[in-house]
């Protein structure tokens, strides 16, 4: 099993921003796949629509519960009808919606990839089709990959919940809380989305488990977060989540192919003469 060699972490803030920008461009490249391979990308719409129904239910539930939760929290501190009560009620409601958005977006992505495994695998495989260094077959049967995917989804979901709680707590800070909570959600949630969306291309490179994916992306964390945060933001566009899901899957493959430590890239590079 091939595992990428350790890569030194990014040392400066400027290089981290540059790397994050490269990650954003990988999503743009994934969107461009709609132009170069529209039929292949269209296969990803059906599972994305199924997952979007689940996302819709979660979002509606969050909106329904947000203001009652705000009323309850505000009522503990202020008299009903006062301006502090109304302000705190609104702040809590926005925080609840923000935390729910993070959990919903991750759940949507994981569910879409699980339901549409053959479709998104096809998208990723076709983008890698011209790379002669990759194996022709997946390193494990599809059913085993599906079982492992469910277990990994549950593990990452358990990480998403405390991130959502953290975003909720930050969202309670007056004035700057909403913006700060969005940044935290996009950053931490972006890392989780990058781990999920690179599963197919990394598995064809012999990097199968969640721990191996974390190790493969750790040296390029800023690039992975830039990509995942861009996906997170694009999924917030009303009506765009279904069309963007195939692009996100294609972008995950582009991200892996862009990594200097890509095992396929190293395998294709002849050893230096001694």
C-alpha positions as CSV (number, residue, x, y, z in Angstrom):
1,X,0.0,0.0,0.0
2,X,1.5,3.3,-1.0
3,X,1.4,6.1,1.5
4,X,2.7,9.6,0.7
5,X,6.0,10.6,2.2
6,X,5.9,13.2,5.0
7,X,5.8,16.8,3.8
8,X,7.0,19.8,5.8
9,X,4.0,21.9,6.9
10,X,3.5,25.3,5.4
11,X,5.7,27.8,7.3
12,X,4.3,31.3,6.7
13,X,0.9,32.9,6.6
14,X,1.5,34.2,3.1
15,X,2.2,30.8,1.7
16,X,-0.8,29.4,3.6
17,X,-3.1,32.0,1.9
18,X,-1.5,31.1,-1.5
19,X,-2.1,27.4,-0.8
20,X,-5.7,28.1,0.2
21,X,-6.1,29.9,-3.1
22,X,-4.8,26.9,-5.0
23,X,-7.5,24.8,-3.2
24,X,-10.2,27.2,-4.3
25,X,-9.0,26.9,-7.9
26,X,-9.4,23.1,-7.6
27,X,-13.1,23.6,-7.1
28,X,-13.2,26.0,-10.0
29,X,-11.5,23.3,-12.1
30,X,-14.2,20.9,-10.9
31,X,-16.9,23.3,-12.1
32,X,-15.1,23.4,-15.4
33,X,-15.7,19.7,-15.8
34,X,-19.3,20.5,-16.5
35,X,-18.1,22.0,-19.8
36,X,-15.6,19.3,-20.7
37,X,-17.6,16.2,-19.6
38,X,-21.2,17.2,-19.1
39,X,-22.6,13.6,-19.6
40,X,-20.3,12.2,-16.9
41,X,-21.1,15.0,-14.5
42,X,-24.8,14.6,-15.1
43,X,-24.6,11.1,-13.5
44,X,-23.9,12.8,-10.2
45,X,-27.2,14.8,-10.2
46,X,-29.5,12.0,-9.1
47,X,-27.7,11.1,-5.8
48,X,-27.2,14.8,-5.1
49,X,-31.0,15.4,-5.5
50,X,-31.7,12.5,-3.1
51,X,-29.3,13.9,-0.5
52,X,-30.7,17.4,-1.0
53,X,-34.1,16.2,0.1
54,X,-32.5,15.1,3.4
55,X,-30.6,18.4,3.6
56,X,-33.9,20.3,3.0
57,X,-35.5,18.5,5.9
58,X,-32.6,19.3,8.2
59,X,-32.6,23.0,7.2
60,X,-36.4,23.4,7.6
61,X,-36.1,21.7,11.1
62,X,-33.4,24.1,12.0
63,X,-35.4,27.2,11.0
64,X,-38.5,25.9,12.8
65,X,-36.5,25.3,16.0
66,X,-34.2,28.3,15.9
67,X,-36.5,31.1,17.2
68,X,-38.3,28.9,19.8
69,X,-34.8,28.1,21.1
70,X,-33.9,31.8,21.0
71,X,-37.1,32.6,23.0
72,X,-36.2,30.0,25.6
73,X,-32.6,31.2,26.1
74,X,-33.5,34.9,26.1
75,X,-36.3,34.2,28.6
76,X,-33.8,32.9,31.1
77,X,-32.0,36.3,31.1
78,X,-34.4,39.0,30.1
79,X,-38.0,40.0,30.4
80,X,-40.1,39.1,27.4
81,X,-40.7,42.0,25.1
82,X,-37.6,44.0,26.1
83,X,-35.0,44.9,23.5
84,X,-32.3,42.8,25.2
85,X,-34.7,39.8,25.0
86,X,-35.3,40.4,21.3
87,X,-31.6,40.9,20.5
88,X,-30.5,37.7,22.3
89,X,-33.4,35.8,20.8
90,X,-32.2,36.8,17.3
91,X,-28.5,36.1,18.1
92,X,-29.4,32.6,19.4
93,X,-31.6,31.8,16.4
94,X,-28.9,32.8,14.0
95,X,-26.3,30.7,15.9
96,X,-28.6,27.7,15.8
97,X,-29.1,28.0,12.1
98,X,-25.4,28.4,11.5
99,X,-24.5,25.3,13.5
100,X,-27.2,23.4,11.8
101,X,-26.0,24.5,8.4
102,X,-22.5,23.0,9.1
103,X,-23.9,19.7,10.2
104,X,-26.4,19.6,7.3
105,X,-23.8,20.4,4.6
106,X,-21.5,17.6,5.9
107,X,-24.3,15.2,6.1
108,X,-25.5,16.0,2.6
109,X,-22.0,15.5,1.2
110,X,-21.4,12.2,2.9
111,X,-24.9,10.9,2.1
112,X,-24.6,11.9,-1.6
113,X,-21.2,10.2,-1.9
114,X,-22.6,7.1,-0.2
115,X,-25.8,6.9,-2.2
116,X,-24.1,7.8,-5.5
117,X,-20.8,5.9,-5.0
118,X,-20.9,4.4,-8.6
119,X,-21.7,7.8,-10.1
120,X,-19.1,9.8,-8.3
121,X,-16.5,7.1,-8.6
122,X,-17.1,7.2,-12.4
123,X,-16.5,11.0,-12.4
124,X,-13.3,10.6,-10.4
125,X,-12.1,7.7,-12.5
126,X,-12.7,9.5,-15.8
127,X,-10.6,12.5,-14.6
128,X,-7.8,10.0,-13.7
129,X,-8.3,7.9,-16.9
130,X,-5.2,9.3,-18.7
131,X,-2.9,8.6,-15.8
132,X,-1.0,5.4,-16.6
133,X,0.5,5.1,-13.1
134,X,-2.8,4.3,-11.4
135,X,-4.2,0.8,-11.0
136,X,-7.1,-0.1,-13.3
137,X,-9.2,-1.5,-10.5
138,X,-10.1,-0.1,-7.0
139,X,-8.0,-1.5,-4.2
140,X,-11.1,-3.0,-2.5
141,X,-14.5,-4.3,-3.4
142,X,-17.3,-1.8,-3.7
143,X,-19.3,-3.4,-0.8
144,X,-16.3,-3.2,1.5
145,X,-15.8,0.4,0.5
146,X,-19.4,1.1,1.3
147,X,-19.3,-0.4,4.7
148,X,-16.1,1.4,5.5
149,X,-17.6,4.6,4.1
150,X,-20.6,4.4,6.6
151,X,-18.2,3.9,9.5
152,X,-16.0,6.8,8.5
153,X,-19.1,9.0,7.9
154,X,-20.2,8.3,11.5
155,X,-16.8,9.1,12.9
156,X,-16.6,12.4,11.0
157,X,-20.1,13.3,11.9
158,X,-19.1,12.9,15.6
159,X,-16.4,15.5,14.9
160,X,-18.8,17.7,13.0
161,X,-21.2,18.0,16.0
162,X,-18.7,19.6,18.4
163,X,-17.6,21.9,15.6
164,X,-21.2,22.9,15.2
165,X,-21.5,23.5,18.9
166,X,-18.4,25.7,18.8
167,X,-19.8,27.7,15.9
168,X,-23.0,28.1,17.9
169,X,-21.1,29.4,20.9
170,X,-19.1,31.8,18.8
171,X,-22.2,33.0,17.1
172,X,-23.5,34.2,20.5
173,X,-20.8,36.9,20.6
174,X,-22.4,40.3,19.8
175,X,-21.6,42.0,16.5
176,X,-18.7,39.9,15.3
177,X,-20.1,36.5,16.4
178,X,-22.0,35.7,13.1
179,X,-19.0,36.4,10.9
180,X,-16.5,34.6,13.2
181,X,-18.9,31.6,13.4
182,X,-19.0,31.4,9.6
183,X,-15.2,31.5,9.4
184,X,-14.9,28.7,12.0
185,X,-17.5,26.6,10.2
186,X,-16.0,27.1,6.8
187,X,-12.5,26.4,8.1
188,X,-13.1,23.3,10.3
189,X,-16.0,22.1,8.1
190,X,-13.9,22.6,5.0
191,X,-11.2,20.2,6.4
192,X,-13.9,17.6,7.0
193,X,-15.4,18.1,3.5
194,X,-11.9,17.8,1.9
195,X,-11.4,14.5,3.7
196,X,-14.7,13.2,2.4
197,X,-14.4,14.5,-1.2
198,X,-10.9,13.0,-1.7
199,X,-11.9,9.5,-0.7
200,X,-12.3,8.1,-4.2
201,X,-9.2,9.4,-5.9
202,X,-7.0,8.6,-2.9
203,X,-8.4,5.1,-2.7
204,X,-7.1,4.4,-6.2
205,X,-3.7,5.5,-5.0
206,X,-3.7,2.9,-2.3
207,X,-4.7,5.4,0.4
208,X,-7.9,3.8,1.8
209,X,-8.5,4.5,5.4
210,X,-9.5,7.8,7.0
211,X,-6.3,8.0,9.0
212,X,-4.3,7.6,5.7
213,X,-6.3,10.3,4.1
214,X,-5.6,12.7,7.0
215,X,-1.9,11.9,6.7
216,X,-1.9,12.4,2.9
217,X,-3.5,15.9,3.3
218,X,-1.9,17.0,6.5
219,X,1.2,18.5,4.8
220,X,-1.2,20.4,2.4
221,X,-3.8,21.4,5.0
222,X,-4.2,25.0,3.8
223,X,-4.8,23.8,0.3
224,X,-7.3,21.2,1.5
225,X,-9.1,23.7,3.7
226,X,-9.2,26.3,0.9
227,X,-10.9,23.7,-1.3
228,X,-13.3,22.5,1.4
229,X,-14.2,26.0,2.5
230,X,-15.0,26.9,-1.1
231,X,-17.2,23.9,-1.3
232,X,-18.9,24.9,2.0
233,X,-19.6,28.4,0.7
234,X,-20.9,27.1,-2.7
235,X,-23.3,24.8,-1.0
236,X,-24.9,27.8,0.7
237,X,-26.0,29.2,-2.6
238,X,-29.8,28.7,-2.9
239,X,-30.6,26.0,-5.4
240,X,-26.9,25.4,-6.3
241,X,-26.1,22.5,-4.0
242,X,-27.3,19.8,-6.4
243,X,-25.4,21.1,-9.4
244,X,-22.3,21.8,-7.3
245,X,-22.0,18.3,-5.8
246,X,-20.6,16.7,-9.0
247,X,-18.3,19.7,-9.3
248,X,-17.1,19.2,-5.7
249,X,-16.4,15.5,-6.4
250,X,-14.5,16.4,-9.6
251,X,-12.7,19.1,-7.6
252,X,-11.6,16.5,-5.0
253,X,-9.9,14.5,-7.7
254,X,-8.3,17.7,-9.1
255,X,-7.1,18.5,-5.5
256,X,-5.4,15.1,-5.2
257,X,-3.8,15.4,-8.6
258,X,-2.4,18.8,-7.6
259,X,-0.6,17.6,-4.5
260,X,3.2,17.4,-4.8
261,X,3.1,14.2,-2.7
262,X,0.6,12.5,-5.0
263,X,1.8,8.9,-5.0
264,X,0.9,8.5,-8.7
265,X,3.0,11.6,-9.5
266,X,5.9,10.2,-7.6
267,X,5.6,6.8,-9.3
268,X,5.7,8.5,-12.7
269,X,8.9,10.4,-11.8
270,X,12.0,8.4,-12.6
271,X,14.5,8.1,-9.8
272,X,17.3,10.6,-9.8
273,X,20.7,9.2,-11.0
274,X,23.1,8.4,-8.3
